[in-house]
Amino acid sequence: MMETYMVYPNGLRKLDQAGITTRIEALREEELQKYRMPAVSLDDIRRAVGRMEGEGHLRNLEKHERNEYKQFLNRAAREEDFYWTTNRKGGKLKERAVAEDFYLISGLRNLAVLQDSELFNYKKFNFESLFEFTGTVGSALEMVSKTNGWQYGLPWSTIRENKRKISSIVTSDGAGEMRIFQQDITPYETTDPFGKRVFYRRLGIADKKAVEASPSTESYLLISILKYVEQLGLKPDILDRGAVTTNQYITNIGPMEMAKRYKIVNKDAESIRTLFRTWEVPLPTVSGGKVSDSKFAHFIPSTSGGGYNLCIGENNELVIGRKIRNEMDVENSVVFLPDDTDNLIKSLLYQAARGLGRTTERQLLDIIEYRYSSEIKDRYKLAARK
């Protein structure tokens, strides 16, 4: 499946109490992936319903529930309009359901963890409705299968305005290209495509923000973050003693063999100075989408052409997004609050130390060492950190 799903705290508690969470965590990789499909079409929905009926999985359903199950899913396979609805601060948001949603709701995915007699027995597990049960278990399986057997990086979450919960991570794709993902994982009151209130949901377009950077661009990001810290006078714990603290943090992570193989032992002072050529240029500020200074020196190249500019938003947040002329598309940008800075740097260092990207932890440590060296203080007349 290409879609991502999340289970709300209420749903997680039900899974825990039913012992289903323990079962999922005990699954071997091949068991976890057995009923998982990389992509789903509407024909797959028809086949899923046919398989569930043909193999006798529906026999334990009461007649009216069996009819409802087949009716709803067969309608979905005819491309009828179905929508997720979430109640948000700005009002109700409707997002059209996709084929993957119906495959998940069909319960076929759940054969990986439930016995046949349990597959639709939502009452046994203290759920209110059939589709609430099938969707919650399927979403929990998806959440685990996205991370099972491979470290994607170090995520963190923060509570923002209107009590929104935002999850962030610095990671990479399979080719080692840096990725920064941000998702709104607030447990909004949710109605599934069939009009049932549920405690899980698909993370839709409105929930996701991403930076898809070119390879080996972690250094650009780090220098821009350090500039942001200097410009606002922030004091994240990870930089408490400059490179001394960050070096200890890296040591505690314990680099993977992949990271060790590509480790750069000798420092290249001249290349680091070149990376710092934009240091004297401050990050511009943005207000109402308008940028105060059109000189965008801090920039991250993108795999999809162009790149991402970095600036400071109205509430002193670090904004990483696209600029059109003299306006920044803040709404669709990845945004970090000053309080995120410590976790942002840690997630970036973790990504490098675990060998997820093409930039090593040694390269990033060299940048931090240079930032707090006497040379840069003399060159840029920076005040020494107390």
Secondary structure as UniProt FT lines:
FT   STRAND          5..7
FT   HELIX           9..18
FT   HELIX           20..26
FT   HELIX           29..33
FT   TURN            34..35
FT   HELIX           42..54
FT   TURN            55..60
FT   HELIX           63..77
FT   TURN            78..79
FT   STRAND          83..88
FT   TURN            89..90
FT   STRAND          91..96
FT   HELIX           99..106
FT   HELIX           108..112
FT   TURN            116..120
FT   TURN            122..126
FT   HELIX           130..145
FT   TURN            146..149
FT   STRAND          156..159
FT   HELIX           161..163
FT   STRAND          165..172
FT   TURN            174..175
FT   STRAND          178..184
FT   STRAND          189..191
FT   TURN            193..194
FT   STRAND          197..198
FT   STRAND          200..202
FT   HELIX           205..207
FT   STRAND          208..213
FT   TURN            215..216
FT   HELIX           218..232
FT   HELIX           237..239
FT   TURN            240..242
FT   HELIX           243..253
FT   HELIX           257..261
FT   HELIX           269..275
FT   HELIX           276..278
FT   TURN            279..280
FT   STRAND          285..287
FT   TURN            288..289
FT   STRAND          290..291
FT   STRAND          299..302
FT   TURN            303..304
FT   STRAND          307..312
FT   TURN            314..315
FT   STRAND          318..321
FT   STRAND          323..324
FT   TURN            325..326
FT   STRAND          327..328
FT   HELIX           330..332
FT   STRAND          334..336
FT   HELIX           338..340
FT   HELIX           341..353
FT   TURN            354..355
FT   HELIX           361..371
FT   HELIX           374..380
//
